[in-house]
């Protein structure tokens, strides 16, 4: 399960097939393999060896793809960092990961300058910028200049060798380094190529952040099959719509906010997306209102993946997308799932409990945190921290995160139930519900919304509309917070704790 064997295979057996498109670059597998080999040999020439940690602080770019596949060949462990990290957070993760080199975009030079003195493990010549010249930094061109295009020496990789460390998003606490081996990422290749019905002739379009684990859901099958990968620098709904039509794109992975933006874009028209065979939602629940619209406008294309970077996943297949519209599907092959109560006992179908699972794509553990690993994986079962239920057919229905659950007057209130109602209002584009302290009930729900157009509805009007339609009195919202947009992490997930802080600040200012 040596990932480094994939690219040379395609460079040999289908060398002229279009491999990568990024901006003005259109590279065949032969050309891309040569680029990757230059970097791989340059890294070895700089003194890095199998097992060393190479951190990146990069937006979507060709150099990040180079790093991913150079790491696969050399056994160097890639540690992609979020470009949204602040100075202290970035320093902490570089230190925690034991990084010995950093490759970053020029925009981060000032940040790196401030912290490099506190990171002696990273040598003076191992701070690299991809797109800028700066005293004290090497450029990417200087790093790779003169490096041979021949295959690097065999690294002697095995299934158990680590490929990457992905740091958790930190939406629910301190980020943790999740270690994935070559075996796990090879599993991503085969499992998801099969699940998405991809072929060597597929055309993948990716515009989400490459540092988000969800990016590997199409990145790995692309390289496994040797099809075509189109990378955009960032998500732009109009540009994606045009790209699908122009390049006959077949597969896309998006987070819910991006799907909502596509559907709302003036240029959206089903006929422009006729080539699509998959439009997949990942990263957060996509509300039913948007699922129904997708399945109506683009029938037979919608997939949804629920999963944790730590390694448990379910997939709602396109064949089940209508009849099981509220579900997030079933476990992947070779996976098992349990729904457990607080005492660790299995609950019957229809009963809400914690989602737990086990299977072949699970992390080896959190980097240098055996204590946290032992809490997450108990007797071989990964505990998700998410609440769900299964129906009589075994399909999983996601209820909410344990930490997002609101307890109002002693009753469990699941924010997602209220969100599903709120997004049905014609003026509401997105909704996120969170709890706030209440002197009478302990907690009470507040709905944050992004409107389809500025001023399309007033907060009091929306609250009244929502409260007239929720299923129970305890689900009634006490207030509505109108936002221009939601705060999100690099993966596109809505940061509810930031919304809570914003609401508290506004309420405090109003007093």
Secondary structure, DSSP 8 states (H G I E B T S, - for coil): --THHHHHHHHHHSTTSEEEEETTEEEEHHHHHHHHHHHHHHHHHTT--TT-EEEEE--S-HHHHHHHHHHHHH--EEEEE-TT--HHHHHHHHHHHTEEEEEE-GGGHHHHHHHGGG-TTS-GGGEEESS---TT-EEHHHHHTT---S--------TTSEEEEEE---SSSS--EEEEEHHHHHHHHHHHHHHTT--TT-EEEE-S-TTSGGGHHHHHHHHHHT-EEEE-SS--HHHHHHHHHHHT--EEEE-HHHHHHHHHSTT--GGGGTT-SEEEE-SS---HHHHHHHHHHSTT-EEEEEE-TTS-EEEE-GGGTTTTTT---EE-TT-EEEEE-TTS-B--TT--EEEEEE-TT--SEETT-HHHHHHHEETTEEEEEEEEEE-TT--EEEEEEGGG-EEETTEEE-HHHHHHHHTTSTTEEEEEEEEEEETTTEEEEEEEEEESSTTSS-HHHHHHHHHTTSSSGGG-EEEEEEESS--B-TT--B-HHHHHHHHHHHHHHH-
